[in-house]
């Protein structure tokens, strides 16, 4: 996860802001050449950003990915 995180954390602050996370979300959950609609991107970002800080931490991302694997 650290390698992937470093690729998307362009500000190198250890967290993904909304703009940084858009690329991650589209690459991970989009459908190839069709990017996810903006409203869906924002909804997913808000779901992952548990503390509402406007940035996603590795812990928040890990919790989100763990939820996905439970289905």
Secondary structure, 3 states (H helix, E strand, C coil): CHHHHHHHCCCCCCCEEHHHHHHHHHHHHCECCECCCHHHHHHHHHHHCCCCCCEECHHHHHHHHHHHHCC
